[in-house]
Amino acid sequence: MTAEYKLELAPVSDDAAEGTAKEMLDGARAKLGFVPNMYRGMAINPGLLSTYLHGYAHFREQANFTAPEQEVVFLTISRANGCDYCTAAHSMLAVKVSKLSEANTQALRDDRPLDDDKLEALRRFTHHMWDTRGLPTKSEAEAFKSAGYGDIHILEIILALAVKTISNYANHVGHTDVDDAFAPFAVDKTVAAA
């Protein structure tokens, strides 16, 4: 999904990158082997990209969620926000890096329940937090916690919501093209075929 409006500013190219933007794009290339198109779009405003990268790193590196659980959170939010770019990227990461099953990855993409009770509780509560704009009901929070999660996980979902709001909305207004690395997981494809 993209916004009706598209930014008039072009994504930051390697030739145009300077200062903080250049440092962050060079860092991404060193870490990932390429610069994601999403980063180039956010680098137009280096503060936006920096805030995203900082929050993303904290969620990934300091979270109490496992790698598959992290993808459940990110895919649930990206799908709810209608971000095709992040849905493709996190589908690839889910299957290839975080080792979430293809079946559960496809279920997240289709907004269907997961076949693992704990992961389903996570998907459901993450969507509830998105749907209520961070105003969870006591019964939903208790159901989430009875599945084996705690208050720290609720705060981490809030961090993920903030991070994904930055990237999802930036992709909406930037009309970000899906990178080749994520193309096999584009929204119009099934995970099994990827």
VMD Tcl script that draws the C-alpha trace (Angstrom):
set ca {
  {0.00 0.00 0.00}
  {1.19 3.50 -0.75}
  {-0.24 6.91 0.00}
  {-2.00 8.89 -2.67}
  {0.67 11.51 -2.07}
  {4.28 10.75 -2.96}
  {7.26 12.68 -1.63}
  {8.77 15.00 -4.20}
  {12.26 14.49 -2.76}
  {14.29 11.66 -4.27}
  {15.78 8.93 -2.06}
  {19.40 9.61 -1.11}
  {21.81 8.11 -3.63}
  {25.38 7.12 -2.82}
  {26.61 10.16 -4.77}
  {24.34 12.59 -2.91}
  {24.82 11.13 0.59}
  {26.81 13.28 2.97}
  {27.35 13.73 6.69}
  {25.21 11.63 9.00}
  {23.17 10.23 6.13}
  {26.32 8.95 4.43}
  {27.58 7.40 7.66}
  {24.32 5.53 8.20}
  {24.05 4.35 4.60}
  {27.68 3.22 4.60}
  {27.02 1.42 7.90}
  {24.04 -0.36 6.40}
  {26.10 -1.47 3.40}
  {28.85 -2.79 5.68}
  {26.36 -4.67 7.85}
  {23.89 -5.93 5.24}
  {25.92 -5.98 2.04}
  {23.56 -3.47 0.39}
  {21.61 -0.34 1.28}
  {17.88 -1.04 1.50}
  {15.72 1.33 -0.53}
  {13.79 2.11 2.65}
  {16.95 3.49 4.26}
  {17.62 5.70 1.25}
  {14.13 7.19 1.52}
  {14.41 7.82 5.24}
  {17.93 9.30 4.84}
  {16.33 12.38 3.28}
  {15.80 13.29 6.94}
  {18.77 11.75 8.80}
  {16.98 12.14 12.14}
  {14.20 9.87 10.91}
  {16.61 7.17 9.76}
  {18.70 7.49 12.93}
  {15.64 7.16 15.17}
  {14.47 4.13 13.21}
  {17.87 2.40 13.26}
  {18.37 3.08 16.97}
  {14.95 1.73 17.96}
  {15.22 -1.22 15.58}
  {18.61 -2.19 17.04}
  {17.27 -2.00 20.59}
  {14.29 -4.19 19.70}
  {16.45 -6.75 17.90}
  {19.41 -6.86 20.29}
  {17.88 -6.24 23.71}
  {14.39 -7.67 23.43}
  {13.11 -10.52 25.52}
  {11.47 -11.99 22.43}
  {13.04 -14.81 20.43}
  {13.91 -14.15 16.79}
  {10.72 -15.85 15.52}
  {8.66 -13.89 18.06}
  {10.24 -10.64 16.85}
  {9.10 -11.41 13.32}
  {5.56 -12.16 14.55}
  {5.48 -8.69 16.09}
  {7.00 -6.90 13.08}
  {4.91 -8.75 10.49}
  {1.69 -8.23 12.45}
  {2.29 -4.49 12.62}
  {3.52 -4.15 9.02}
  {0.51 -6.00 7.70}
  {-1.90 -4.02 9.88}
  {-0.34 -0.79 8.61}
  {-0.54 -2.04 5.03}
  {3.19 -1.73 4.34}
  {4.03 -3.98 1.40}
  {7.76 -3.19 1.65}
  {8.12 -4.18 5.31}
  {5.83 -7.18 4.87}
  {8.15 -8.46 2.13}
  {11.31 -7.67 4.10}
  {10.13 -9.27 7.34}
  {8.74 -12.28 5.50}
  {12.21 -12.91 4.08}
  {13.82 -12.38 7.48}
  {11.21 -14.59 9.16}
  {11.86 -17.57 6.91}
  {15.55 -17.16 6.04}
  {17.02 -15.65 9.22}
  {14.66 -15.98 12.19}
  {13.47 -19.49 11.24}
  {9.76 -18.84 11.64}
  {7.94 -21.56 9.71}
  {6.74 -20.80 6.21}
  {3.21 -21.73 7.29}
  {3.21 -19.25 10.16}
  {4.84 -16.57 8.02}
  {2.13 -16.99 5.39}
  {-0.57 -16.96 8.08}
  {0.77 -13.62 9.34}
  {0.74 -12.24 5.81}
  {-2.87 -13.41 5.43}
  {-3.92 -12.17 8.89}
  {-4.85 -15.69 9.96}
  {-4.28 -17.39 13.34}
  {-0.94 -19.14 13.85}
  {-0.64 -22.87 14.57}
  {1.47 -22.25 17.71}
  {-0.58 -21.14 20.75}
  {2.10 -18.90 22.24}
  {2.90 -17.22 18.93}
  {-0.81 -16.79 18.28}
  {-1.21 -15.06 21.66}
  {1.63 -12.73 20.63}
  {0.08 -12.03 17.22}
  {-3.30 -11.39 18.76}
  {-2.02 -9.06 21.48}
  {0.26 -7.15 19.09}
  {-2.71 -6.56 16.79}
  {-4.83 -5.57 19.79}
  {-2.20 -2.98 20.79}
  {-2.18 -1.65 17.21}
  {-5.98 -1.67 16.96}
  {-6.52 0.11 20.30}
  {-3.64 2.57 19.74}
  {-1.92 1.30 22.88}
  {-4.98 1.07 25.10}
  {-5.15 -2.67 25.84}
  {-8.05 -4.13 27.75}
  {-7.37 -5.94 30.99}
  {-8.74 -9.19 29.56}
  {-6.47 -9.06 26.48}
  {-3.43 -8.25 28.62}
  {-4.23 -11.08 31.00}
  {-4.67 -13.53 28.10}
  {-1.31 -12.40 26.68}
  {0.42 -12.81 30.04}
  {-1.18 -16.21 30.66}
  {0.49 -17.38 27.42}
  {3.90 -16.84 29.04}
  {4.61 -13.18 28.39}
  {5.02 -10.32 30.87}
  {4.77 -6.57 31.18}
  {8.27 -6.16 29.72}
  {6.95 -7.73 26.51}
  {4.12 -5.19 26.39}
  {6.68 -2.39 26.51}
  {8.71 -4.08 23.78}
  {5.62 -4.28 21.57}
  {5.25 -0.52 22.06}
  {8.85 -0.08 20.88}
  {8.13 -2.25 17.83}
  {4.98 -0.25 17.08}
  {7.02 2.96 17.14}
  {9.76 1.53 14.92}
  {7.34 0.06 12.41}
  {5.24 3.21 12.33}
  {8.35 5.12 11.27}
  {9.29 2.66 8.53}
  {5.75 1.82 7.37}
  {4.67 5.45 7.08}
  {7.94 6.48 5.40}
  {7.40 3.72 2.85}
  {3.80 4.84 2.29}
  {4.77 8.40 1.37}
  {8.01 7.41 -0.35}
  {6.40 4.71 -2.52}
  {9.48 2.61 -1.72}
  {10.39 -0.07 -4.27}
  {10.95 -3.53 -2.79}
  {14.64 -4.45 -2.94}
  {15.74 -7.47 -4.98}
  {16.66 -9.27 -1.73}
  {13.02 -9.12 -0.61}
  {11.31 -9.42 -4.03}
  {10.66 -13.19 -3.77}
  {8.53 -12.35 -0.70}
  {6.56 -9.51 -2.30}
  {3.01 -9.20 -1.08}
  {1.50 -10.62 -4.27}
  {3.45 -13.90 -3.84}
  {3.10 -16.77 -1.40}
  {5.91 -17.59 0.99}
  {6.20 -21.20 -0.18}
  {6.90 -20.00 -3.72}
  {9.54 -17.56 -2.49}
}
mol new
graphics top color blue
foreach p $ca { graphics top sphere $p radius 0.5 }
foreach p [lrange $ca 0 end-1] q [lrange $ca 1 end] { graphics top cylinder $p $q radius 0.2 }
display resetview
